[in-house]
Amino acid sequence: MGLAEFAPHALKTSGFFRQLNRKRRIRQMRAQIHSTDPIKVVIGAGPTKFSGWFQTDKEILDVTKPSDWSELFAPDSIDFLLSEHMLEHLTEQQAHVALSECYRYLKPTGLFRIAVPDGNRRDEVYFREASPPKDGHQVLYNVGTLSAALQNVGFVTKPLEYFDEHEEFQSVPWDESEGLIQRSVRFDSQQEFKRGNLFYTSVIIDARKS
């Protein structure tokens, strides 16, 4: 048993205890990273867990803080990054910092698969759920604006799933072993968002470090 098992509730919820817990988690993850190849990282993972992937959350990796990245990783060291419905919770300036750090820490030719709500999908239930300020959303992207944000920091982009400007759904096959997006045409089944044969969909883009 660790200290956390015996600590009183007031201590567990204190800033001091949280900082100790953060340092412990970072030490553990760094040790695991050094012995892992390839390195696959989910950013903004929340409760999501995928076998073979490192899950990070804001406690140990605030993607808008370069110092948090450098505590865990070396530049040009990550093979795969995965982000599902995280970027829309950042301001445009915060998103630029986060995407720049993603680019910095990926290996050359490394892959960043990213998904966000789709601003070109205009059916009422979906659009109401996706639009700011619902659920803390700051920005509503579409395939064009997300591609531009990624390209602006150096990525080469390939859209995988999205609604185009005519509200027509477009998709190409993608390999879930390179990053599983759950809110996607193959993996989502939320009935409240059903539209024809689709359920909840996202703008999904593969961004490759050049």
C-alpha positions in Angstrom: 0.0 0.0 0.0 1.1 3.5 -0.7 0.8 6.7 1.3 -2.5 7.5 -0.5 -4.2 4.5 1.3 -3.7 6.1 4.7 -3.9 9.8 4.0 -6.9 11.7 5.3 -9.4 13.1 2.8 -8.3 16.7 3.4 -4.7 15.8 2.6 -5.7 13.8 -0.5 -7.5 16.8 -2.0 -4.7 19.3 -1.1 -2.5 20.9 -3.7 0.5 19.4 -2.0 -0.8 15.9 -2.2 -1.8 16.4 -5.9 1.7 17.6 -6.7 3.2 14.5 -5.0 0.8 12.3 -6.9 1.7 14.0 -10.2 5.4 13.6 -9.7 4.9 9.9 -8.9 2.8 9.3 -12.0 5.4 11.1 -14.2 8.3 9.0 -12.7 6.4 5.9 -13.5 5.4 6.9 -17.0 9.0 8.1 -17.8 10.4 4.7 -16.7 7.8 2.9 -18.9 8.5 5.2 -21.9 12.2 4.5 -21.8 11.6 0.7 -22.2 8.8 1.0 -24.8 9.0 0.9 -28.6 7.1 2.2 -30.5 5.8 5.0 -28.2 2.1 5.6 -28.6 0.5 8.4 -26.6 -3.2 9.4 -26.1 -3.5 13.1 -25.1 -6.5 14.3 -23.1 -7.4 10.6 -22.6 -9.7 10.9 -19.6 -11.0 7.4 -18.8 -10.0 6.1 -22.2 -7.6 3.2 -22.1 -6.1 1.4 -25.1 -3.7 -1.5 -24.9 -0.2 -0.5 -25.9 -0.9 3.2 -25.5 0.2 5.7 -22.8 -2.9 7.6 -21.5 -2.2 11.1 -20.4 -4.6 13.7 -18.8 -4.3 17.3 -17.8 -2.9 16.4 -14.4 0.4 15.1 -15.9 0.3 16.6 -19.4 -1.3 20.0 -19.9 -0.8 20.1 -23.7 -0.6 23.9 -23.6 2.5 23.9 -21.3 5.8 23.1 -23.0 7.3 22.3 -19.6 4.8 19.5 -19.1 5.9 17.9 -22.4 9.6 18.1 -21.6 9.0 16.4 -18.2 7.8 13.3 -20.0 9.3 13.1 -23.5 12.3 14.0 -25.6 11.7 15.9 -28.8 11.4 13.7 -31.9 10.6 10.6 -29.7 6.9 9.8 -30.1 5.8 7.4 -32.9 2.0 8.0 -32.6 -0.2 10.6 -31.0 -3.9 10.3 -30.6 -6.4 13.0 -29.6 -10.2 12.6 -29.6 -12.4 15.6 -28.8 -9.8 17.5 -26.8 -8.7 20.4 -29.1 -12.1 22.0 -29.2 -11.8 22.7 -25.4 -8.9 25.1 -26.1 -8.8 28.6 -27.4 -7.3 29.1 -30.8 -4.0 30.4 -29.2 -3.9 27.4 -26.8 -4.6 25.1 -29.7 -1.7 26.5 -31.6 0.7 25.9 -28.7 -0.6 22.4 -28.2 -0.3 21.5 -31.9 3.2 22.9 -32.0 4.2 20.7 -29.1 2.7 17.7 -30.8 4.8 18.4 -33.8 7.9 19.0 -31.7 7.7 15.7 -29.9 6.7 13.4 -32.7 9.4 11.6 -34.6 10.0 12.6 -38.2 7.2 10.9 -40.2 5.4 10.3 -36.9 1.6 10.2 -37.0 -0.9 12.4 -35.1 -4.5 11.3 -35.5 -6.9 13.9 -34.3 -10.7 14.1 -34.1 -13.0 17.0 -33.1 -16.7 17.7 -33.5 -17.6 18.6 -37.1 -18.8 22.2 -37.8 -20.0 21.2 -41.3 -22.5 18.7 -39.9 -25.6 20.9 -39.4 -28.4 18.6 -38.2 -29.9 20.2 -35.2 -29.2 17.7 -32.4 -25.6 17.3 -33.4 -24.9 21.0 -34.0 -26.4 22.0 -30.7 -24.2 19.4 -28.9 -21.0 20.4 -30.8 -21.3 24.2 -30.7 -19.6 26.4 -28.1 -20.1 26.9 -25.2 -21.6 23.4 -24.7 -19.5 21.1 -22.5 -16.8 23.7 -22.4 -16.2 23.9 -26.1 -14.2 26.9 -27.3 -14.0 26.4 -31.0 -16.1 24.5 -33.6 -13.8 23.2 -36.3 -14.5 21.9 -39.8 -12.3 19.9 -42.1 -10.8 23.1 -43.6 -10.1 25.0 -40.4 -8.7 22.0 -38.6 -6.5 21.1 -41.6 -5.2 24.7 -41.7 -4.4 24.7 -37.9 -2.4 21.5 -38.3 -0.6 22.7 -41.5 0.3 26.0 -39.8 2.6 24.2 -37.4 4.2 22.0 -40.1 2.0 18.9 -40.4 1.1 17.3 -43.7 -2.6 16.4 -43.4 -4.9 13.7 -44.8 -8.6 13.9 -43.9 -10.2 10.5 -43.0 -13.8 11.4 -42.1 -15.7 14.6 -42.4 -18.7 16.5 -43.7 -17.8 18.7 -46.7 -19.1 22.2 -47.4 -22.2 20.7 -49.1 -23.0 18.7 -45.9 -22.0 15.5 -47.7 -20.2 12.9 -45.6 -16.8 11.8 -46.9 -14.6 9.0 -45.6 -11.6 6.9 -46.5 -10.5 3.6 -44.8 -8.2 3.9 -41.8 -6.3 1.5 -39.6 -7.5 1.7 -36.0 -4.2 0.2 -34.7 -2.7 3.6 -35.6 -5.3 5.3 -33.3 -8.9 4.3 -32.5 -11.4 7.1 -32.8 -14.6 6.0 -31.0 -16.8 8.8 -32.3 -16.5 7.7 -35.9 -18.5 6.1 -38.7 -17.4 2.5 -37.8 -17.4 2.7 -34.0 -20.1 5.0 -32.8 -23.7 3.9 -32.1 -25.3 6.8 -30.2 -28.9 6.7 -31.3 -29.7 10.3 -30.5 -27.3 11.4 -33.2 -28.4 9.0 -35.9 -28.7 10.5 -39.4 -29.4 7.9 -42.0 -26.7 5.2 -41.6 -24.5 7.5 -39.5 -24.4 8.0 -35.7 -22.1 10.5 -34.1 -19.3 11.5 -36.5 -16.2 13.6 -36.2 -13.7 15.5 -38.3 -10.9 12.9 -38.3 -7.5 13.9 -39.7 -4.2 12.1 -39.9 -1.4 14.7 -39.5 2.1 13.5 -40.5 5.3 15.2 -39.3 7.3 16.0 -42.4 
